[in-house]
Amino acid sequence: MSHISKKSPTLKKVFLFLVAASFSIFYFSCKTGTSNSTSESNIDTVLTGTVTAELTEAPNVPKPLTYTSPKKVMVHLEAVEKVMPISDSSEYTFWTFGGHVPGNFIRVRQGDLVDFTLTNSPDSKNSHSIDLHAVIGPGGGADATATSPGQSTHFQFRALHSGLYVYHCATGPVPLHIANGMYGLILVEPQGGMPKVDREYYLMQGDFYTTGKYDAKGLQAFDEDKALAENPDYVLFNGRVRSTTGPNALTAKVGETVRLYVGNGGPNLVSSFHPIGQIFTKVYMEGGHEINTDVQTTLIPAGGASIVEMKMQVPETINLVDHSIFRAFNKGAIAQIKVTGPENPSIYQKIKK
């Protein structure tokens, strides 16, 4: 008994220390969370005018926003069903926002009131809607935008949370509408804006399921069995084989910082996004606020997004791929950045024997 009583004060001190340490960790984690918070209570929502959103077709991105107080932002998208090339030999009937895959890039500011109109082309054969992952409300807007061919729908939402978000059609069967190309990205800039970079581009991955094999000749129909088996014939950036390679490659110069807004429409596959011959100096993980640095490959889930940055240091052609590598070399998941400028032998040089 005397042996135990001698140990008790020490055990008590250890217990009290652990309790105090646990409380400190909890307290400071809460403080840290608060400082990084996008809490709705901290957002300026007083509108100071009306603007019309600049909408761009991939790989282009709207110019950074110059206003610093919330606006009423007018956005108008049109659902269009359209036959377009999916490869050199194959065509496909895409369902789109704006007549291209992915849909228009939308750029707004945290605190903005977005006034959104969806029009469905009178030539469409199907009803369409839109679910914007940036929306807090029924169906992300889908509840308000069930739109028949030749009709328009209209709703408003407050952009409460900054980040990069996917939007897609949410009309049933939802997987079919997404598989046919109905997706895009909306960026909600934080109230202080995005840090300045030299160039910004828009890429979005998607997997496509056709009755014919890869690059089969002629118009191809959707193959539901392949989609259910998650066995795509194509895995593409921006809706077409070689959409951003060769003469269509993105461009940059040595010394510049390039930011990519990258989404994954799915409908099924996760993207292992990787730059061959480069390293992501910054990755805004899942399009949010947490920044990782010096990253070789980042995962982008179906229905998710990421913001990545790279510093261009030597002239080269950077291949941007899904590093589930058969998808890149056999199914089309390659984009390119052609970097021009002076050589830098201190970083890279080829040695001749």
MITORPA-75548 format. One record per residue: residue number from 0; residue in one letter; chain; x, y, z of N, C-alpha, C in turn. Coordinates in steps of 0.2 Angstrom, whole numbers, plus 5000, padded with zeros to 4 digits. Atoms other than C-alpha are relative to their C-alpha. Last residue first. Example, Ala and Ser with C-alpha at 12.3 -4.5 7.8 and 13.67 -1.06 7.14 Angstrom:
residues 2
nr|rest|kette|nx|ny|nz|cax|cay|caz|cx|cy|cz
1|S|A|4996|4994|4999|5068|4995|5036|4996|5005|5003
0|A|A|5004|4994|5000|5062|4978|5039|5004|5006|5000
This chain:
residues 353
nr|rest|kette|nx|ny|nz|cax|cay|caz|cx|cy|cz
352|K|A|4994|5005|4999|5141|5057|4627|5005|5001|4995
351|K|A|4998|5004|5006|5130|5072|4626|5006|4996|5002
350|I|A|4993|5001|5001|5122|5079|4642|5002|4995|4995
349|K|A|4998|5007|5003|5105|5085|4642|5007|5000|4999
348|Q|A|4997|5001|5007|5102|5100|4653|5002|4993|4998
347|Y|A|5000|5006|5005|5091|5105|4667|5004|5001|4994
346|I|A|5006|5004|4998|5091|5117|4682|4999|4993|4996
345|S|A|4999|5001|4993|5108|5125|4681|4994|4996|5003
344|P|A|4996|5006|4999|5107|5123|4662|5001|4998|5008
343|N|A|4997|4999|4994|5093|5136|4661|5004|4993|5002
342|E|A|4998|5006|4997|5087|5137|4643|5003|5002|5007
341|P|A|4993|5002|5000|5079|5153|4638|5001|4994|5004
340|G|A|4996|4996|4997|5060|5154|4634|5007|4998|5000
339|T|A|4995|4998|5004|5045|5144|4629|5004|5005|5004
338|V|A|4997|4995|4996|5033|5133|4639|5006|5002|4995
337|K|A|4993|4998|5004|5021|5123|4629|5003|5006|5003
336|I|A|4998|4993|5000|5007|5117|4641|5007|5000|4997
335|Q|A|4993|4998|5001|4999|5100|4636|5001|5008|5002
334|A|A|5000|4993|5003|4983|5090|4639|5008|5002|5001
333|I|A|4994|4996|5000|4982|5071|4640|4999|5007|4998
332|A|A|5000|4995|4994|4968|5060|4645|5007|5003|5000
331|G|A|5000|4993|5001|4965|5052|4628|5001|5005|5005
330|K|A|5007|4998|4999|4960|5034|4631|4999|5008|4999
329|N|A|5004|5005|5004|4976|5024|4626|4993|5003|5000
328|F|A|4997|5002|5006|4990|5035|4632|4996|4996|4996
327|A|A|4997|4995|5004|4982|5045|4646|5002|4998|4993
326|R|A|5005|4995|5002|4969|5032|4652|5003|5006|4996
325|F|A|5003|5002|5006|4982|5019|4652|4995|5005|4997
324|I|A|4997|4997|5006|4991|5030|4664|4998|4997|4994
323|S|A|5003|5007|5002|4980|5030|4679|5002|4999|4993
322|H|A|4994|5005|4999|4992|5045|4680|4997|4993|5001
321|D|A|5003|5005|4995|4978|5056|4672|5005|4995|5001
320|V|A|5003|5007|5002|4989|5067|4662|4996|4998|5006
319|L|A|5005|5000|4994|4996|5085|4660|4996|4994|4999
318|N|A|5006|5004|5001|5011|5084|4648|4996|4999|5006
317|I|A|5002|5004|4994|5023|5098|4650|4993|4996|4998
316|T|A|5007|5001|5001|5031|5104|4634|4998|4995|5006
315|E|A|5002|5008|5001|5048|5111|4638|4992|5000|4998
314|P|A|5005|5001|5006|5057|5128|4641|4999|4992|4999
313|V|A|4996|5002|5006|5064|5129|4659|4995|4999|4994
312|Q|A|4992|4998|4999|5058|5137|4675|5004|4998|4994
311|M|A|4996|5003|5007|5039|5138|4673|5007|5002|5001
310|K|A|4995|4995|5002|5032|5140|4691|5004|4997|4994
309|M|A|4994|5002|5002|5016|5129|4693|5005|5006|4998
308|E|A|4995|4995|5002|5000|5131|4702|5006|4997|4998
307|V|A|4993|5001|5000|4985|5120|4705|5004|5005|4997
306|I|A|4996|4994|5003|4967|5123|4709|5007|4998|5001
305|S|A|4994|4998|4997|4957|5107|4712|5002|5006|4997
304|A|A|4996|4995|5004|4939|5101|4708|5007|5001|5004
303|G|A|4996|4996|4996|4926|5088|4713|5005|5004|4995
302|G|A|5004|4995|4997|4911|5079|4705|5004|5005|5005
301|A|A|5005|4998|5004|4922|5064|4702|4995|5004|5003
300|P|A|5006|5005|5000|4936|5065|4714|4995|5002|4995
299|I|A|5006|4996|5001|4952|5075|4710|4994|4995|4999
298|L|A|5006|5004|5002|4968|5066|4717|4994|5005|4999
297|T|A|5005|4999|4995|4984|5076|4716|4994|4997|4998
296|T|A|5007|5003|5002|5000|5070|4709|4995|5002|5005
295|Q|A|4999|5003|5006|5018|5077|4711|4994|4998|4996
294|V|A|5004|5006|5001|5015|5090|4725|5001|4997|4993
293|D|A|4995|5005|5002|5028|5103|4731|4996|4993|4999
292|T|A|4995|4998|5004|5015|5112|4742|5005|4994|4997
291|N|A|4994|5004|5000|4998|5109|4749|5005|5002|4996
290|I|A|4995|5000|5005|4986|5123|4752|5005|4995|5002
289|E|A|4994|5003|4998|4970|5121|4762|5005|4999|4994
288|H|A|4995|4995|4997|4957|5134|4757|5006|4997|5002
287|G|A|5001|4996|4994|4946|5124|4745|5005|5004|5002
286|G|A|5002|4994|5002|4947|5117|4727|4998|5005|5006
285|E|A|5008|5001|5001|4948|5099|4733|4997|5007|4998
284|M|A|5003|5006|5000|4966|5104|4739|4992|5000|5000
283|Y|A|5006|4998|4995|4972|5121|4734|4996|4993|5000
282|V|A|5006|5004|5001|4988|5113|4727|4995|5003|5005
281|K|A|5005|5000|4995|5004|5124|4726|4994|4996|4997
280|T|A|4997|4996|4995|5021|5122|4718|4995|5001|5006
279|F|A|5004|4995|4998|5014|5108|4707|5003|5003|5007
278|I|A|5002|5001|4993|5029|5099|4701|4995|5006|5001
277|Q|A|5002|4995|4996|5034|5098|4682|4998|4998|5007
276|G|A|4995|4995|5001|5041|5087|4669|4999|5006|5004
275|I|A|4994|5004|5001|5025|5076|4668|5006|5006|4998
274|P|A|4997|4996|5005|5011|5086|4677|5007|4996|4998
273|H|A|4992|5000|5000|5000|5074|4686|5003|5004|4994
272|F|A|4998|4994|5004|4981|5073|4690|5007|5001|5001
271|S|A|4993|4999|4997|4976|5056|4697|5004|5005|4996
270|S|A|4995|4998|5004|4957|5058|4692|5007|5000|5004
269|V|A|4996|4995|4996|4943|5048|4700|5006|5002|4996
268|L|A|4993|5002|4999|4932|5039|4687|5003|5006|5005
267|N|A|4998|5006|4996|4913|5038|4687|5007|5000|5003
266|P|A|5004|5002|4994|4903|5052|4680|5003|4995|5005
265|G|A|5001|5007|4999|4916|5060|4680|4996|4998|4994
264|G|A|5008|5001|5001|4914|5079|4679|4998|4993|5001
263|N|A|5001|5007|5002|4932|5081|4686|4992|4999|5000
262|G|A|5005|5004|4997|4938|5099|4688|4999|4993|4997
261|V|A|5001|5007|5002|4954|5108|4686|4994|4997|5003
260|Y|A|5006|5002|4996|4957|5127|4688|4998|4993|4997
259|L|A|5005|5004|5004|4975|5128|4682|4994|4999|5005
258|R|A|5005|5003|4996|4987|5142|4688|4995|4997|4996
257|V|A|5007|5002|5003|5002|5146|4679|4996|4997|5005
256|T|A|5004|5004|4996|5017|5156|4686|4993|4999|4997
255|E|A|5007|4998|4998|5029|5164|4674|4997|4994|5004
254|G|A|5000|4994|4995|5048|5164|4673|4993|5001|5003
253|V|A|4996|5001|4995|5049|5154|4657|5000|5006|5005
252|K|A|4993|4999|5001|5034|5157|4646|5004|4999|5007
251|A|A|4997|4996|4994|5017|5150|4645|5007|5001|4998
250|T|A|4993|4996|5001|5006|5142|4632|5002|5003|5006
249|L|A|5000|4994|4996|4991|5129|4632|5007|5003|5000
248|A|A|4997|5000|4993|4992|5117|4618|4999|5006|5004
247|N|A|5005|4998|4995|4980|5117|4604|5002|5001|5007
246|P|A|5002|4993|5002|4993|5116|4590|4995|5003|5005
245|G|A|4998|4998|5006|4999|5100|4599|4999|5008|4998
244|T|A|4994|5003|5001|4988|5096|4614|5002|5003|4993
243|T|A|4995|4995|4997|4973|5105|4622|5007|4997|4999
242|S|A|5003|4994|4999|4958|5096|4614|5005|5006|5002
241|R|A|4995|4994|5002|4969|5082|4609|4997|5007|5000
240|V|A|4993|5002|5000|4955|5069|4611|5004|5006|4997
239|R|A|4998|5003|5006|4939|5079|4615|5007|4998|5000
238|G|A|5005|5002|5004|4928|5085|4629|5002|4997|4993
237|N|A|5003|4995|5005|4939|5097|4638|4996|4997|4994
236|F|A|5000|4993|4998|4951|5084|4645|4996|5004|4995
235|L|A|4998|4995|5003|4946|5066|4641|5001|5007|5004
234|V|A|5000|4995|4995|4944|5049|4646|5004|5006|4998
233|Y|A|4997|4994|5000|4937|5039|4632|5001|5003|5007
232|D|A|4996|5000|5006|4931|5021|4629|5005|5006|5000
231|P|A|5001|4995|5005|4925|5021|4647|5004|4998|4994
230|N|A|4995|5002|5004|4923|5005|4658|5000|5005|4994
229|E|A|4995|4995|4999|4913|5010|4673|5006|4998|4996
228|A|A|4994|5003|4998|4903|4994|4672|5006|5004|5001
227|L|A|5002|5003|4994|4887|5004|4672|5006|4996|5003
226|A|A|5001|4995|4995|4894|5016|4659|4999|4996|5007
225|K|A|4993|4998|4998|4900|5001|4648|5000|5005|5006
224|D|A|4997|5006|4997|4882|4994|4649|5007|5002|5002
223|E|A|5002|5000|4993|4874|5011|4646|5004|4994|5003
222|D|A|5000|5008|4998|4883|5013|4629|4999|5000|5008
221|F|A|4998|5002|4993|4880|5031|4622|4999|4993|5002
220|A|A|5005|4999|4995|4879|5032|4603|5003|4998|5007
219|Q|A|5001|5005|4995|4893|5035|4591|4995|5001|5005
218|L|A|5003|4997|4994|4893|5045|4575|4999|4994|5005
217|G|A|5007|4998|5000|4906|5039|4563|4997|5002|5006
216|K|A|5003|4996|5005|4922|5029|4563|4993|5002|5001
215|A|A|5004|5003|5005|4929|5021|4579|4997|5005|4995
214|D|A|4999|4997|5007|4941|5032|4588|4997|4996|4994
213|Y|A|4997|4993|5000|4940|5022|4604|5002|5001|4993
212|K|A|4994|5000|4996|4928|5007|4602|5003|5007|4999
211|G|A|4994|5002|5003|4910|5009|4596|5006|5001|5004
210|T|A|5001|5007|5003|4895|5009|4607|5006|4998|4996
209|T|A|5003|5000|5006|4902|5024|4617|4999|4993|4997
208|Y|A|5002|5007|5001|4905|5028|4635|4997|4999|4993
207|F|A|5005|5001|5005|4914|5044|4640|4999|4993|4998
206|D|A|5000|5006|5003|4924|5049|4655|4994|4999|4996
205|G|A|5006|5004|5001|4927|5067|4659|5001|4993|4997
204|Q|A|5000|5007|5003|4941|5079|4664|4993|4997|5000
203|M|A|5004|5005|4997|4940|5097|4665|5000|4993|4997
202|L|A|5000|5007|5003|4953|5110|4661|4995|4996|5004
201|Y|A|5006|5004|4998|4952|5129|4663|5001|4993|4997
200|Y|A|5003|5004|5005|4968|5140|4662|4994|4996|5003
199|E|A|5005|5004|4998|4975|5155|4671|4997|4996|4995
198|R|A|5005|5003|5005|4991|5164|4667|4996|4996|5004
197|D|A|4999|4998|5007|5003|5176|4676|4995|4998|4995
196|V|A|4996|5005|5003|4997|5174|4694|5001|5003|4992
195|K|A|4999|4999|5007|4989|5186|4706|5005|4995|4997
194|P|A|4993|4998|5001|4983|5179|4723|5001|5001|4992
193|M|A|4995|5005|5001|4964|5176|4722|5007|5004|4999
192|G|A|4998|5001|5007|4952|5190|4728|5005|4994|5000
191|G|A|4994|4997|5001|4950|5197|4746|5003|4999|4993
190|Q|A|5001|4993|5000|4932|5192|4747|5006|5004|4999
189|P|A|5001|4997|4993|4936|5175|4742|5000|5007|5000
188|E|A|4994|4997|4997|4933|5170|4724|4999|5002|5007
187|V|A|5002|4994|4995|4919|5159|4720|5006|5003|5003
186|L|A|4995|4998|4995|4924|5149|4705|4997|5005|5004
185|I|A|5001|4993|4998|4911|5140|4695|5005|5001|5006
184|L|A|4998|4998|4993|4915|5124|4685|4998|5008|5001
183|G|A|4996|4994|5001|4907|5114|4671|5002|5002|5007
182|Y|A|4996|4998|4994|4896|5099|4668|5005|5006|4998
181|M|A|5003|4994|4997|4884|5092|4655|5003|5002|5007
180|G|A|4996|4994|5000|4895|5081|4645|4997|5006|5003
179|N|A|5000|4997|5007|4885|5066|4639|5003|5007|5000
178|A|A|4996|5004|5004|4890|5056|4655|5000|5003|4993
177|I|A|4993|4998|4998|4883|5070|4666|5004|4996|4995
176|H|A|4999|4993|5002|4866|5069|4657|5007|5002|5002
175|L|A|5000|4999|5007|4866|5050|4658|5002|5007|4998
174|P|A|4994|5002|5003|4871|5049|4676|5001|5001|4993
173|V|A|4994|4995|4999|4857|5061|4681|5006|4997|4997
172|P|A|4995|5003|4996|4843|5050|4674|5006|5004|5000
171|G|A|4999|5007|5001|4835|5061|4678|4999|4997|4993
170|T|A|5007|5003|5002|4838|5079|4678|5001|4993|4999
169|A|A|5003|5005|4995|4853|5085|4688|4993|4998|4999
168|C|A|5007|5001|5001|4864|5093|4675|4998|4995|5006
167|H|A|5002|5005|5004|4881|5098|4682|4993|5000|4999
166|Y|A|5007|5000|5001|4891|5111|4692|4998|4995|4994
165|V|A|5003|5003|5006|4908|5109|4699|4992|5001|5000
164|Y|A|5005|5005|4999|4915|5120|4713|4998|4998|4993
163|L|A|5001|5002|5007|4931|5130|4715|4995|4994|5001
162|G|A|4997|5006|5002|4931|5139|4732|4999|4999|4993
161|S|A|4995|4999|5006|4923|5153|4742|5003|4993|4999
160|H|A|4994|5004|4999|4907|5149|4752|5005|5001|4994
159|L|A|4998|5000|4993|4892|5160|4754|5007|4998|5001
158|A|A|4994|5003|5000|4888|5164|4735|5003|5000|5007
157|R|A|4995|4996|4997|4870|5169|4738|5006|4996|5000
156|F|A|4996|5003|4995|4858|5161|4726|5005|5005|5003
155|Q|A|4995|4996|4997|4844|5167|4714|5004|4996|5006
154|F|A|5000|5000|4992|4832|5158|4703|5006|5004|5002
153|H|A|4997|4994|4997|4826|5158|4685|5000|4999|5007
152|T|A|5001|5000|4993|4820|5145|4672|5004|5005|5003
151|S|A|4995|4998|4996|4819|5146|4653|4997|5000|5007
150|Q|A|5002|4997|4994|4809|5136|4640|5006|5003|5004
149|G|A|5003|4994|5002|4812|5130|4622|4998|5005|5006
148|P|A|4997|4997|5006|4815|5112|4628|4996|5007|4998
147|S|A|5002|5003|5006|4809|5110|4645|5003|5003|4994
146|T|A|5001|4995|5006|4818|5117|4660|4999|4996|4994
145|A|A|5002|5006|5005|4819|5109|4678|4997|5004|4994
144|T|A|4998|5000|5007|4828|5124|4685|4998|4994|4996
143|A|A|5003|4994|5003|4821|5128|4703|5001|5000|4992
142|D|A|5007|5000|4998|4824|5111|4711|4996|5006|4996
141|A|A|5004|5005|5004|4840|5109|4702|4993|5000|5001
140|G|A|5003|4997|5006|4847|5124|4710|4996|4996|4996
139|G|A|4995|4996|5002|4859|5115|4722|4998|5005|4994
138|G|A|4997|5003|5006|4846|5102|4724|5006|5004|4997
137|P|A|5003|5007|5003|4836|5112|4736|5004|4998|4993
136|G|A|5007|4999|5001|4847|5127|4743|4998|4993|4996
135|I|A|5004|5003|4994|4865|5131|4747|4993|5001|4999
134|V|A|5007|4998|4998|4873|5133|4730|4998|4997|5006
133|A|A|4999|4994|4996|4892|5131|4726|4993|5003|5003
132|H|A|4998|5002|4994|4889|5113|4720|5002|5006|5005
131|L|A|4993|4997|4999|4879|5120|4706|5002|4999|5007
130|D|A|4998|5001|4993|4865|5108|4701|5007|5003|5001
129|I|A|4993|4999|4998|4858|5113|4684|5000|4999|5008
128|S|A|5000|4996|4994|4842|5107|4675|5008|5001|5001
127|H|A|4994|4999|4996|4838|5099|4658|4999|5004|5006
126|S|A|5000|4995|4995|4823|5093|4648|5007|5000|5004
125|N|A|5001|5002|4993|4826|5082|4633|5000|5006|5005
124|K|A|5005|5006|5000|4825|5083|4614|4998|4998|5007
123|S|A|4998|5005|4995|4834|5100|4613|4994|4995|5000
122|D|A|4998|5006|5004|4831|5110|4597|5001|4994|5005
121|P|A|5006|5004|5003|4821|5123|4607|5001|4994|4996
120|S|A|5001|4999|5007|4837|5126|4617|4994|4997|4998
119|N|A|4999|5007|5004|4835|5125|4636|4998|5001|4993
118|T|A|5005|5001|5006|4837|5142|4645|5002|4993|4997
117|L|A|4999|5006|5004|4844|5143|4663|4995|5000|4994
116|T|A|5005|5002|5005|4844|5160|4671|5003|4994|4996
115|F|A|4998|5005|5005|4854|5164|4687|4994|4998|4996
114|D|A|5007|5001|5004|4854|5179|4697|5001|4996|4994
113|V|A|4999|5002|5006|4870|5177|4709|4992|4999|4997
112|L|A|5006|5003|5002|4870|5187|4724|4999|4999|4993
111|D|A|5004|4998|5006|4888|5190|4728|4993|4997|5000
110|G|A|5005|4995|4997|4895|5187|4746|4996|5003|4994
109|Q|A|5004|5002|4993|4910|5177|4740|4996|5006|5002
108|R|A|4997|4999|4994|4914|5183|4722|4996|4998|5006
107|V|A|5004|4996|4996|4909|5176|4705|5004|5002|5007
106|R|A|4995|4997|4994|4918|5168|4691|4996|5005|5003
105|I|A|5004|4994|4997|4908|5156|4679|5004|5002|5006
104|F|A|4998|4998|4993|4917|5145|4667|4997|5006|5003
103|N|A|4997|4993|4998|4906|5140|4653|5003|5000|5007
102|G|A|5003|4994|5001|4902|5121|4650|5004|5007|5002
101|P|A|5005|4999|4995|4914|5107|4648|4996|5007|4999
100|V|A|4999|5004|4994|4911|5103|4635|5007|5001|5002
99|H|A|4993|5003|5000|4904|5115|4622|5001|4996|5007
98|G|A|4998|5002|5007|4887|5122|4616|5007|4997|5000
97|G|A|4996|4995|5004|4884|5133|4631|5002|4998|4993
96|F|A|5001|4993|4998|4880|5120|4644|5004|5005|4996
95|T|A|4995|4995|4998|4881|5104|4635|4996|5005|5003
94|W|A|5004|4996|4996|4873|5087|4630|5004|5005|5003
93|F|A|4999|4997|4994|4885|5079|4617|4994|5004|5003
92|T|A|5005|4995|4998|4879|5069|4603|5001|5002|5007
91|Y|A|5005|5002|4994|4895|5060|4598|4995|5006|5001
90|E|A|5004|4995|4998|4907|5060|4583|4995|4997|5005
89|S|A|5007|5001|4996|4921|5048|4580|4997|5007|5001
88|S|A|5005|5004|5005|4936|5048|4567|4993|5000|5003
87|D|A|4999|4998|5007|4948|5062|4574|4994|4996|4996
86|S|A|4994|5001|5002|4940|5061|4592|5001|5001|4992
85|I|A|4997|5002|4994|4925|5067|4601|5007|4997|4999
84|P|A|4995|5005|5000|4919|5077|4586|5002|4998|5007
83|M|A|4993|4998|5001|4903|5086|4589|5005|4995|5000
82|V|A|4995|5005|5002|4884|5083|4588|5007|5003|4999
81|K|A|4996|4999|5006|4875|5095|4599|5004|4995|4998
80|E|A|4998|5007|5002|4862|5096|4613|5003|5000|4993
79|V|A|5000|5001|5007|4862|5114|4620|5002|4992|4999
78|A|A|4999|5007|5001|4857|5119|4638|5000|4999|4992
77|E|A|5005|5004|5005|4859|5138|4638|5002|4993|5000
76|L|A|4997|5006|5003|4868|5148|4653|4994|4997|4995
75|H|A|5004|5004|5004|4864|5165|4659|5003|4995|4996
74|V|A|4997|5006|5003|4872|5173|4674|4995|4997|4996
73|M|A|5005|5004|5005|4868|5190|4681|5004|4995|4996
72|V|A|4996|5003|5006|4879|5195|4696|4995|4996|4996
71|K|A|5005|5005|5003|4871|5206|4710|5003|4998|4993
70|K|A|5005|4998|5006|4886|5213|4717|4995|4995|4999
69|P|A|5005|5004|5004|4896|5212|4733|4996|5003|4995
68|S|A|5006|5001|4996|4911|5223|4737|4995|4996|4996
67|T|A|4998|5002|4994|4929|5223|4730|4994|5000|5005
66|Y|A|5004|4997|4995|4926|5224|4711|5002|4997|5007
65|T|A|4997|4994|4998|4941|5219|4700|4996|5004|5006
64|L|A|5005|4995|4998|4936|5201|4697|5004|5006|5003
63|P|A|5001|4999|4993|4950|5191|4689|4995|5006|5001
62|K|A|4995|4996|4997|4947|5189|4670|4999|5000|5008
61|P|A|5002|4993|4999|4936|5175|4665|5006|5004|5003
60|V|A|5002|4999|4994|4946|5158|4661|4998|5008|5000
59|N|A|4999|4993|4998|4950|5151|4644|4996|5001|5007
58|P|A|4997|5000|4994|4952|5132|4641|5001|5007|5003
57|A|A|4993|5003|4998|4938|5131|4641|5004|5000|4993
56|E|A|5000|5007|5002|4924|5143|4635|5007|4997|5001
55|T|A|4995|5002|5005|4922|5159|4645|4999|4992|4998
54|L|A|5000|5008|5000|4907|5167|4654|5005|4998|4994
53|E|A|4996|5003|5006|4910|5185|4660|5000|4993|5000
52|A|A|4994|5005|4999|4896|5188|4673|5003|4999|4993
51|T|A|5001|5006|5004|4885|5203|4670|5006|4996|5000
50|V|A|4995|5001|5006|4886|5216|4684|4998|4994|4996
49|T|A|5001|5006|5004|4874|5224|4696|5005|4999|4995
48|G|A|5001|5000|5007|4877|5236|4710|4999|4994|4997
47|T|A|4998|4993|5002|4883|5239|4728|4999|5001|4993
46|L|A|4999|4999|5007|4875|5224|4737|5001|5007|4998
45|V|A|5003|4994|5002|4878|5222|4756|5001|5001|4992
44|T|A|5005|5002|5004|4883|5204|4759|4996|5006|4997
43|D|A|5004|4994|5002|4899|5206|4768|4995|4998|4994
42|I|A|5000|4998|5007|4904|5189|4774|4996|5007|4999
41|N|A|4995|4995|5002|4909|5186|4792|5000|5003|4993
40|S|A|5000|4994|4996|4893|5178|4798|5005|5005|4999
39|E|A|5004|4995|5003|4893|5166|4784|4999|5007|5004
38|S|A|5007|5000|4997|4908|5158|4791|4996|5005|4997
37|T|A|5004|4996|5004|4922|5156|4779|4993|5001|5002
36|S|A|5007|5001|5001|4934|5151|4793|4997|5004|4994
35|N|A|5001|5002|5007|4952|5152|4792|4993|4999|4998
34|S|A|4996|4995|5004|4954|5162|4808|5000|4998|4993
33|T|A|5004|4994|5001|4940|5152|4816|5003|5005|4996
32|G|A|5006|5001|5004|4948|5135|4813|4996|5007|4999
31|T|A|4998|5001|5007|4964|5141|4820|4995|5000|4995
30|K|A|4998|4993|5002|4955|5147|4836|5003|5000|4993
29|C|A|5006|4996|5001|4946|5130|4837|5002|5007|4998
28|S|A|5002|5002|5007|4963|5121|4834|4993|5004|4999
27|F|A|4997|4997|5005|4970|5132|4848|4998|4998|4993
26|Y|A|5001|4993|5000|4957|5128|4861|5003|5003|4993
25|F|A|5007|4999|5002|4957|5109|4857|4999|5008|4999
24|I|A|5000|5002|5007|4976|5108|4858|4993|5001|4997
23|S|A|4996|4995|5004|4976|5118|4874|4999|4998|4993
22|F|A|5004|4994|5000|4962|5107|4882|5003|5005|4995
21|S|A|5006|5001|5005|4971|5091|4877|4996|5006|4999
20|A|A|4998|5000|5007|4987|5098|4885|4995|4999|4995
19|A|A|4999|4993|5002|4978|5103|4901|5003|5000|4993
18|V|A|5007|4997|5000|4970|5085|4903|5002|5008|4997
17|L|A|5003|5002|5006|4987|5077|4899|4993|5004|4999
16|F|A|4996|4997|5006|4996|5088|4912|4996|4998|4994
15|L|A|5002|4993|5001|4982|5084|4925|5004|5003|4994
14|F|A|5007|5000|5002|4984|5065|4922|4998|5007|4999
13|V|A|5000|5002|5007|5003|5066|4923|4993|5001|4997
12|K|A|4997|4994|5004|5002|5076|4939|5000|4998|4993
11|K|A|5005|4994|5000|4990|5063|4947|5003|5006|4995
10|L|A|5006|5001|5005|5001|5049|4941|4995|5005|5000
9|T|A|4997|5000|5007|5016|5057|4950|4994|4999|4995
8|P|A|5000|4993|5002|5005|5060|4966|5003|5001|4993
7|S|A|5006|4996|5002|5000|5042|4966|5001|5007|4998
6|K|A|5000|4999|5007|5017|5033|4965|4994|5005|4998
5|K|A|4994|4996|5002|5021|5035|4984|4999|5002|4992
4|S|A|5002|4993|4998|5003|5029|4988|5006|5005|4998
3|I|A|5005|4997|5004|5006|5013|4978|4999|5008|5002
2|H|A|4997|5000|5007|5022|5008|4987|4995|5004|4995
1|S|A|4996|4994|5000|5014|5012|5004|5003|5001|4993
0|M|A|5004|4994|5000|5000|5000|5000|5004|5006|5000
